[in-house]
Amino acid sequence: MTCQAKSEIISVINQMELIASEGAVDVCLVIKQRLEELGFEQRDLAAAAEVTESYISQLLTGKKLPPEPRRTDIYDKMGKFLKLSSGKLAKLADHQRKEVLKRNLEDPPKPLFKEVRELILRKCAPGKEKQIRVIFEKQPFGELERLVTQKLLDVVKRVAKDELESETWLHSMARLSGQSYEALRVSILEFLDTDVFNLSVENCVSFLDPLIESWDIDLATFGMEIVLNRRLIPGYAKKFEFVERESAQTEEEPGLKEFLRQQSARAMRFPVVMFDEIQSHAERNCA
C-alpha cells in the first residue's frame, strides 16, 4: 500500500470518528466521499454489494434510511469494497438510524393499507375468515389485527433473513416475483427493515403472499398457527401460543417503570401472559 493510499484511509477514518463524536452521523456522506477518493461510481458499489444501482442512489441521497446493520450483509460488502475498517459503516448506520427512529417514535400508528389487510384475511383459515374480518373492520388496526400482522411479519422476516445467503433460494424467489437477483436482494433488505406500522403493499406482494400458505388463530387463547408455502419452505409450520402466568411480585426498577409508562399507548392491551413460541418442523406429511 502506498503512502498516499494510507493517508487517504486514515483521513476517512478520522472523519468518520469526528462525525460520530459530534453526533452528526451520516453514513451516506462517508460512502460518497470514499467513492470519490477511490474514483469509483455508484454502479461499482452496487455491483460489489449485489444490489441495484437505484437502491444505492436512493440510499446515498437520503431517500432511504440506512438498513438495520444486524439484518443485512450490505455494510460488510460495501466496507470491503471501499477498503474501510470492519464494522465502521455498520456502526455509523446504527447511530444514524437511532436518531431518525427517535424522532419518529411519537408518530401515531397508521392503519394498514386496504390491500395488505385483504391479503392477510385471504390467507386466514376459511372457517374463521368472516369472523376475523368483522373484528378487523370494527376496530381498524386494533389489538387483534396488530397481533396477527406482527406474527406473520416475524415469521416471514425470519425466513428471509435465514435464506439471504442462499443464492438458490434467492433465484427461486426472484423468478417467482419476476425480479432480478439484485432487485430481490434490495427488496429483502427493505423488507427486513419494515415493521408492523409500515408494512407496504410491495412487502406483501414480494414476501407475505408467496411465503404464507395459511394462518389460523384461537380467539379464546390467542394461540396462532402459521403454515408456509411448502414449495419454498418444505414442511414448515409454526405455532404461537399465549399461556397465562401468575405475575411475580417483584420491585421494578424506576427507569423501567417510566419506560413502560411511556410505551403503554402503543402496547397491545392483553392480560398478563407469557408468550410461548412452539416451532414444529414437519414430521407430518406435507403433501
Order of alpha helices (4+ residues) and beta strands (2+ residues): alpha-alpha-alpha-alpha-alpha-alpha-alpha-alpha-alpha-alpha-alpha-beta-beta-beta-alpha-beta
